[in-house]
Amino acid sequence: MKKGRLFLIPVPLGATPPEQSLPQSVVERARRLDYFVAENARSARAFLKSISPEKPLREIRIDELNEHSPKDGTRELLAPLLAGNDLGLISEAGCPAVADPGASLVAQAREAGIQAIPMVGPSAILLALMASGLPGQNFAFHGYLPVKDEARKKKILELEKESRREKRTQLFIETPYRNQRILDALLNACAPQTQIGVAIDLTLPGERIAVHSRAQWQKREKPPMDKRPAVFMLYA
């Protein structure tokens, strides 16, 4: 039996109309699919509702894959693909399988000989880097920094040292309610000349991108970041 194809379908980074950040070809593909795997089924349904799928939402199957999913359950999610049906992988926001648990599904699909097709859409990591003015020839994304103060400070100093040695832009994210804590930690730990950037609400009406040296930051008013999605950057 011919296997289905796994479409990696980006979604908007926030509550904006899909047509503002997604090509029409992506929207049309998502409209035609009957099977999805998503980080969060509720937000996936909201996205599908916004693009007016060809079938009623109640007839579209959405399985979840997130941090609470059993580690040995990923292969079961391939069942529609193995039965010959196309399937869409959707992240909570932005591009699937990038800083997203969907990467495990892509790996399993490739092992099973299933074609994974990446589609064009917004990536907060790349958008932040593009608009920062920091070097993009050599960069690394590190996910989340440690939560505890001492461990976080140690990690920041390691990233700063590596950035200085390798001429590398370092990127990371944080749970939105801890954004201010991360910025404060960067301003307390980094050298005065180290460039520190924050990109907030990318593609949304409140978008703001600021990049300054630590010394410059200490003379400026910090942007409001509470409960707003943000990407942080560091370049020494």
Residue pairs with C-beta under 8 A, 6 or more apart in sequence:
1 82
1 83
1 84
2 84
3 81
3 82
3 84
3 112
3 113
3 114
3 115
4 35
4 80
4 81
4 82
4 83
4 84
4 85
4 86
4 87
4 114
5 81
5 86
5 87
5 114
5 115
5 116
5 117
6 81
6 86
6 87
6 88
6 89
6 105
6 106
6 109
6 114
6 115
6 116
6 117
7 29
7 30
7 33
7 86
7 87
7 88
7 89
7 117
7 119
8 88
8 89
8 95
8 96
8 97
8 102
8 106
8 116
8 117
8 118
8 119
9 26
9 29
9 30
9 88
9 89
9 90
9 96
9 119
9 121
10 21
10 22
10 26
10 91
10 94
10 95
10 96
10 119
10 120
10 121
10 122
10 123
11 18
11 22
11 47
11 90
11 91
11 93
11 94
11 121
12 18
12 20
12 21
12 22
12 47
12 93
12 122
12 203
13 21
13 93
13 94
13 122
13 124
13 202
13 203
13 204
13 229
14 93
14 201
14 203
14 204
14 229
15 204
16 203
16 204
17 50
18 27
18 47
18 50
18 51
19 27
20 203
21 121
21 122
21 203
22 120
22 121
22 122
23 119
23 120
23 121
25 119
25 120
26 119
26 120
26 121
27 51
29 88
29 119
30 47
30 48
30 51
30 53
30 88
31 51
31 52
31 53
31 54
32 53
32 54
33 53
33 60
33 86
33 87
33 88
34 55
34 59
34 60
34 61
34 80
34 85
35 60
35 61
35 80
35 81
35 85
35 86
35 87
35 88
36 44
36 48
36 60
36 61
36 62
36 63
36 87
36 88
36 89
36 90
37 62
37 63
37 64
37 65
37 77
37 87
37 88
37 89
37 90
37 102
37 105
38 44
38 62
38 63
38 64
38 65
38 89
38 90
38 91
38 92
39 64
39 65
39 66
39 90
39 91
39 92
39 100
39 101
39 102
40 64
40 66
40 92
41 62
41 63
41 64
43 92
44 62
44 90
45 57
45 62
47 90
48 57
48 60
49 57
53 60
61 80
63 77
65 74
65 77
65 101
65 102
65 104
65 105
66 101
67 101
69 101
74 104
74 105
74 108
75 108
75 112
77 105
77 108
78 105
78 108
78 109
78 112
78 114
80 87
81 87
81 109
81 112
81 114
82 112
82 114
89 96
89 97
89 102
89 105
89 106
90 96
90 102
91 97
91 98
91 100
91 102
92 100
93 124
93 229
94 100
94 121
94 122
94 123
94 124
95 118
95 121
95 122
95 123
96 102
97 103
97 105
97 106
98 123
98 125
99 125
99 141
99 143
99 173
106 116
109 115
109 116
110 116
122 202
122 203
124 173
124 199
124 202
124 229
124 231
125 141
125 171
125 231
127 199
127 202
127 203
127 231
128 171
128 197
128 199
128 202
128 209
128 231
128 233
129 136
129 139
129 169
129 171
129 233
130 136
131 199
131 209
132 169
132 197
132 199
132 209
132 211
132 233
133 211
134 169
134 195
134 197
134 211
134 233
134 235
135 167
135 168
135 169
135 235
136 169
138 166
138 167
138 168
138 169
139 168
139 169
139 170
139 171
140 168
140 169
140 170
140 171
141 171
141 172
142 159
142 170
142 171
142 172
143 172
143 173
144 172
144 173
144 174
144 175
145 152
145 155
145 156
145 172
145 174
145 182
145 185
146 152
146 154
146 155
147 178
149 185
152 182
152 185
153 185
153 188
153 189
156 185
156 186
156 189
156 190
156 234
157 189
159 170
159 172
159 234
160 170
160 189
160 190
160 191
160 194
160 234
160 236
161 236
162 168
162 170
163 169
163 170
163 194
163 234
163 235
163 236
164 236
168 235
169 233
169 234
169 235
170 233
170 234
170 235
171 231
171 232
171 233
171 234
172 231
172 232
173 230
173 231
173 232
174 181
174 182
174 230
174 232
176 225
176 226
176 227
176 228
176 229
176 230
177 226
177 227
179 198
179 225
179 226
179 228
179 230
180 222
180 225
180 226
182 232
183 196
183 198
183 222
183 225
183 232
186 196
186 214
186 232
186 234
187 196
187 214
187 217
187 218
190 196
190 214
190 234
190 236
191 214
191 236
192 213
192 214
192 215
193 213
193 214
193 215
193 236
194 213
194 214
194 234
194 235
194 236
195 211
195 212
195 213
195 233
195 234
195 235
195 236
196 211
196 212
196 213
196 214
196 217
196 232
196 233
196 234
197 209
197 210
197 211
197 212
197 232
197 233
197 234
197 235
198 209
198 210
198 211
198 223
198 225
198 230
198 231
198 232
198 233
199 207
199 208
199 209
199 230
199 231
199 233
200 206
200 207
200 208
200 209
200 223
200 225
200 228
200 229
200 230
201 207
201 208
201 228
201 229
201 230
202 209
202 229
202 231
206 228
208 223
210 220
210 223
211 233
212 220
